[in-house]
Amino acid sequence: MTPLAPALLRRLGEIFGDQRLLTDPADCLSYGYDNSKRTVPPQAVVFAQTHEEVQALVAACNEFRTVLVTRGRGTNTTGATVPIHGGVVLSLERMNRILRISPGDRLIECEAGTLNGEVQAEAAKHGLFWAPDPTSAGYSTVGGNLACCAGGPRAVKYGTARDNVLGLRAVTGAGVSLKTGCTTTKGVVGYDLTRLLVGSEGTLAVITQATLKLLPQPQARRMLRACYADVSAAAAAVSRIMGQPETPCALELMDGEAVRLAEEYQRTGVPAGTDALLLIEVDGSPESLEAAVAAVSTAASGPGLVELKAAATEAEAEALWACRKVLSPSLRKIAPKKVNEDVAVPVTRIPELIDGLRDLSRRHAIRIVNFGHAGNGNIHVNLLADPEDPAQMRAITACLHDVFRLVLSLEGTLSGEHGVGIEKRDYVGWEIAADTLETMRALKRTLDPLGILNPGKCLPGI
Ligand SMILES: Cc1cc2nc3c(=O)[nH]c(=O)nc-3n(C[C@H](O)[C@H](O)[C@H](O)COP(=O)(O)OP(=O)(O)OC[C@H]3O[C@@H](n4cnc5c(N)ncnc54)[C@H](O)[C@@H]3O)c2cc1C
């Protein structure tokens, strides 16, 4: 990699001072990895504290034709923050102030490096919450959540990051300062640049501040676990639940492999004869809850139901969630190098997806474990293989390609929430038509003409 120009380093020193600029390779190393487990060290790391500093940084990177990779906390799973071409990493970890909260307007304004969990804690003081609830909420940033359009179990009822942001401050790759959106929940003036930037993985602009939409916390909730004799019965129940008016605030599916793995790791009381289960949470006011639980229970009941259990207390609810929570550690134990995809299909096509995955597992002799946010049709498909076995590693790639073909044939999408990064960049053209893709590249050229922002991520050919 070509070293950074001394004049650029001097400029970075002027903008950030010695305390907020790292150039020693040993210091830079820990800003070159993310949760994809890839690592490429950047040549410099800077810690911005203001929008104006970000603007000055983008101007300098343009002047010296230097790559700039924006980083929240590096929890993404797709290599999106790995500086594969070197250059400068902009860490927003010190831009983490909550600027204001207005309960009456149901909004909060914060800097992009604020942690999701810090927003939730501030909102909770006023009986409010921000809907995006990735499992990483305690250590991922609002900027990262927006740039990846993060979601979580609650998205089935309350939506993802894209549905819960009112406006942004940002600096484009061309160095233009943007203020997008407004502070009201209605607003139709101008193009919707907010939604363009959400999910763009740091390739169009650096988000510096966000105005987030808050929602009132539900006053009551009830947890249900529905166990089924087979995964097709569970998948059919998901369609029935989503086809009636009471939307649960979580609707998670685990297939038979996932249930067995979780039970092997730690027994959580799943009854014999279970080969798939749904974890369902219903929320609302104390007055409306019983009727909502009854409606969802009726929809969950049907052919193949083995047991439907409702938690009477918080402790019982925790016990029902337990088998979902032990799943990740149990998977990590048996397959440290699993391929974890997060495809999504329309809810009514989940049964076809599950049947198709079973066929592919048999055909390629690859063990596949499925679980995830079924209410959004967002299934985490885990392909397990021994990384030391070249034949299995070849089979896993062929199997993965067939999984993607299957998902697209069902009108699905290759990523529901984890994004593209490097991992899925070369498959984007499988889903998005050439003309549409070219329009996206034209937008990239407009907002980032020299292509300095996070090159090699998100779209092929940028
Ligand atoms: C244990 C664990 C559980 C997870 N669970 C979920 C889950 O349930 N749902 C889910 O959706 N994801 C989940 N994730 C993935 C990840 O946490 C999310 O994608 C999260 O939104 C990333 O936030 P971050 O601050 O770590 O961003 P980073 O990983 O640092 O960055 C992600 C991308 O956003 C860009 N970016 C970051 N900040 C900005 C900014 N201010 N302006 C412009 N671009 C920016 C980066 O360049 C990069 O392309 C999980 C990850 C882990 C490790």
The ligand as an SDF file (V2000), in Angstrom:
LIG
                    3D

 53 58  0  0  0  0  0  0  0  0999 V2000
  -23.4310  -10.0280   18.6660 C   0  0  0  0  0  0  0  0  0  0  0  0
  -23.9850   -9.2620   17.5000 C   0  0  0  0  0  0  0  0  0  0  0  0
  -25.3460   -9.2580   17.2990 C   0  0  0  0  0  0  0  0  0  0  0  0
  -25.8820   -8.5560   16.2130 C   0  0  0  0  0  0  0  0  0  0  0  0
  -27.2370   -8.5470   16.0630 N   0  0  0  0  0  0  0  0  0  0  0  0
  -27.7860   -7.8470   15.0570 C   0  0  0  0  0  0  0  0  0  0  0  0
  -29.2070   -7.8000   14.9130 C   0  0  0  0  0  0  0  0  0  0  0  0
  -29.9460   -8.4000   15.6830 O   0  0  0  0  0  0  0  0  0  0  0  0
  -29.7060   -7.0740   13.8880 N   0  0  0  0  0  0  0  0  0  0  0  0
  -28.8990   -6.3830   13.0240 C   0  0  0  0  0  0  0  0  0  0  0  0
  -29.4220   -5.7200   12.1310 O   0  0  0  0  0  0  0  0  0  0  0  0
  -27.5470   -6.4170   13.1260 N   0  0  0  0  0  0  0  0  0  0  0  0
  -26.9750   -7.1170   14.1200 C   0  0  0  0  0  0  0  0  0  0  0  0
  -25.6120   -7.1600   14.2500 N   0  0  0  0  0  0  0  0  0  0  0  0
  -24.7650   -6.4550   13.2520 C   0  0  0  0  0  0  0  0  0  0  0  0
  -24.2860   -5.0390   13.6840 C   0  0  0  0  0  0  0  0  0  0  0  0
  -24.2700   -4.9140   15.0770 O   0  0  0  0  0  0  0  0  0  0  0  0
  -25.1400   -3.9520   13.0860 C   0  0  0  0  0  0  0  0  0  0  0  0
  -25.0030   -3.9420   11.6920 O   0  0  0  0  0  0  0  0  0  0  0  0
  -24.8140   -2.5360   13.6150 C   0  0  0  0  0  0  0  0  0  0  0  0
  -25.7750   -1.6550   13.0840 O   0  0  0  0  0  0  0  0  0  0  0  0
  -23.4200   -2.0240   13.2450 C   0  0  0  0  0  0  0  0  0  0  0  0
  -23.1520   -0.8760   14.0460 O   0  0  0  0  0  0  0  0  0  0  0  0
  -21.6690   -0.3770   14.3090 P   0  0  0  0  0  0  0  0  0  0  0  0
  -21.7390    0.8800   15.0880 O   0  0  0  0  0  0  0  0  0  0  0  0
  -20.8500   -1.4580   14.9010 O   0  0  0  0  0  0  0  0  0  0  0  0
  -21.2080   -0.0620   12.8300 O   0  0  0  0  0  0  0  0  0  0  0  0
  -19.8760   -0.5220   12.0890 P   0  0  0  0  0  0  0  0  0  0  0  0
  -19.7980   -1.9970   12.0780 O   0  0  0  0  0  0  0  0  0  0  0  0
  -18.7220    0.2340   12.6240 O   0  0  0  0  0  0  0  0  0  0  0  0
  -20.1700    0.0020   10.6110 O   0  0  0  0  0  0  0  0  0  0  0  0
  -21.0920   -0.6580    9.7900 C   0  0  0  0  0  0  0  0  0  0  0  0
  -21.1960    0.0800    8.4440 C   0  0  0  0  0  0  0  0  0  0  0  0
  -21.7520    1.3630    8.6710 O   0  0  0  0  0  0  0  0  0  0  0  0
  -20.8570    2.3800    8.2140 C   0  0  0  0  0  0  0  0  0  0  0  0
  -20.9800    3.4620    9.1860 N   0  0  0  0  0  0  0  0  0  0  0  0
  -20.8430    3.3920   10.5290 C   0  0  0  0  0  0  0  0  0  0  0  0
  -21.0900    4.5860   11.0700 N   0  0  0  0  0  0  0  0  0  0  0  0
  -21.3850    5.4190   10.0540 C   0  0  0  0  0  0  0  0  0  0  0  0
  -21.7180    6.8060    9.9750 C   0  0  0  0  0  0  0  0  0  0  0  0
  -21.8190    7.5670   11.0590 N   0  0  0  0  0  0  0  0  0  0  0  0
  -21.9240    7.3570    8.7570 N   0  0  0  0  0  0  0  0  0  0  0  0
  -21.8420    6.6030    7.6370 C   0  0  0  0  0  0  0  0  0  0  0  0
  -21.5290    5.2880    7.6560 N   0  0  0  0  0  0  0  0  0  0  0  0
  -21.3000    4.7160    8.8460 C   0  0  0  0  0  0  0  0  0  0  0  0
  -19.5020    1.7270    8.1560 C   0  0  0  0  0  0  0  0  0  0  0  0
  -18.6570    2.3610    7.2090 O   0  0  0  0  0  0  0  0  0  0  0  0
  -19.8790    0.3220    7.7480 C   0  0  0  0  0  0  0  0  0  0  0  0
  -20.0860    0.2760    6.3610 O   0  0  0  0  0  0  0  0  0  0  0  0
  -25.0370   -7.8620   15.3080 C   0  0  0  0  0  0  0  0  0  0  0  0
  -23.6430   -7.8830   15.5200 C   0  0  0  0  0  0  0  0  0  0  0  0
  -23.1340   -8.5650   16.6040 C   0  0  0  0  0  0  0  0  0  0  0  0
  -21.6540   -8.5600   16.8280 C   0  0  0  0  0  0  0  0  0  0  0  0
  1  2  1  0
  2  3  1  0
  2 52  2  0
  3  4  2  0
  4  5  1  0
  4 50  1  0
  5  6  2  0
  6  7  1  0
  6 13  1  0
  7  8  2  0
  7  9  1  0
  9 10  1  0
 10 11  2  0
 10 12  1  0
 12 13  2  0
 13 14  1  0
 14 15  1  0
 14 50  1  0
 15 16  1  0
 16 17  1  0
 16 18  1  0
 18 19  1  0
 18 20  1  0
 20 21  1  0
 20 22  1  0
 22 23  1  0
 23 24  1  0
 24 25  2  0
 24 26  1  0
 24 27  1  0
 27 28  1  0
 28 29  2  0
 28 30  1  0
 28 31  1  0
 31 32  1  0
 32 33  1  0
 33 34  1  0
 33 48  1  0
 34 35  1  0
 35 36  1  0
 35 46  1  0
 36 37  1  0
 36 45  1  0
 37 38  2  0
 38 39  1  0
 39 40  1  0
 39 45  2  0
 40 41  1  0
 40 42  2  0
 42 43  1  0
 43 44  2  0
 44 45  1  0
 46 47  1  0
 46 48  1  0
 48 49  1  0
 50 51  2  0
 51 52  1  0
 52 53  1  0
M  END
$$$$
